Amino acid sequence: MNLFLNPSVDELHSLIQNAPEAKNIHDVVLDYDGEVLIDPQLELPDIDLSKFKFRVQLTEFSKRALAMGSAPLRFLFNNLLMAWNSENEMQQAFFA
């Protein structure tokens, strides 16, 4: 899912539903190109998750809550959008 390409809550829901079942805690990250990924360290084991623009961890409980209710899913979606749209503000605050 890419936030640069008119994302939707349904896309986020689908991304979360397709998260690997083998993990108990999932890392949802937003890269600097607007791409939202789940568990990128599975494909790239040496990746440093702290280098992403935004990161949140989902437990199986929170993953089920997101799958069942629209309010938690909308909350995560809005936080991803805020993080994506605040790029310039974050850079100014960091360098100021």
C-alpha positions in Angstrom: 0.0 0.0 0.0 1.4 3.4 -0.9 0.1 6.6 0.7 1.2 8.6 -2.3 -1.3 6.8 -4.5 -4.7 7.6 -3.0 -4.8 5.0 -0.2 -7.9 3.6 1.4 -8.8 2.1 4.7 -9.8 -1.1 2.7 -6.2 -1.3 1.4 -4.8 -1.1 4.9 -7.3 -3.7 6.1 -6.2 -6.1 3.3 -2.6 -5.5 4.1 -3.1 -6.3 7.8 -5.3 -9.4 6.9 -2.4 -10.7 4.8 0.2 -10.3 7.5 2.3 -13.5 8.0 0.7 -15.8 10.5 4.1 -17.0 11.8 4.7 -13.9 13.9 3.1 -12.9 17.2 4.0 -9.2 16.9 3.9 -7.5 13.5 5.9 -4.4 12.6 4.0 -1.9 10.5 6.3 0.7 8.9 6.0 3.7 6.6 9.0 4.3 4.5 10.0 7.7 3.1 8.4 6.9 -0.3 5.0 6.5 1.3 5.0 2.7 1.2 3.3 1.0 4.1 4.9 -2.4 4.8 4.2 -5.2 7.3 7.2 -7.1 8.7 9.8 -6.0 6.1 12.5 -7.7 8.2 11.2 -11.1 7.0 12.4 -10.3 3.5 15.4 -8.2 4.6 16.7 -9.6 7.9 19.4 -6.9 8.3 17.0 -4.0 7.9 17.0 -1.4 10.7 13.3 -0.7 11.6 14.2 2.5 13.4 15.2 4.1 10.1 11.6 4.2 8.9 9.5 7.4 9.0 6.9 5.7 11.2 6.7 2.4 13.0 4.1 0.7 15.1 3.9 -2.9 16.4 0.7 -4.9 16.3 0.1 -7.9 18.6 -2.3 -10.6 17.5 -4.9 -9.0 19.8 -4.5 -5.6 18.2 -4.5 -7.2 14.7 -7.8 -8.9 15.5 -9.2 -5.6 16.8 -8.2 -3.8 13.6 -9.8 -6.6 11.6 -13.1 -6.5 13.5 -13.7 -2.8 14.0 -13.5 0.2 11.7 -12.6 2.8 14.4 -9.2 1.3 15.3 -8.4 0.7 11.7 -9.4 4.3 10.8 -7.2 5.5 13.7 -4.2 3.6 12.4 -4.9 4.8 8.9 -5.1 8.5 10.0 -1.9 8.1 12.0 -0.1 6.8 8.9 -1.4 9.7 6.9 -0.4 12.2 9.5 3.1 10.8 9.6 3.4 10.8 5.8 2.1 14.4 5.5 4.3 15.8 8.3 7.6 15.1 6.6 8.6 18.7 6.3 7.5 19.6 9.8 9.4 16.7 11.2 12.6 17.7 9.4 12.3 21.3 10.5 11.7 20.3 14.1 14.6 17.8 14.0 17.1 20.3 12.6 15.9 23.4 14.5 
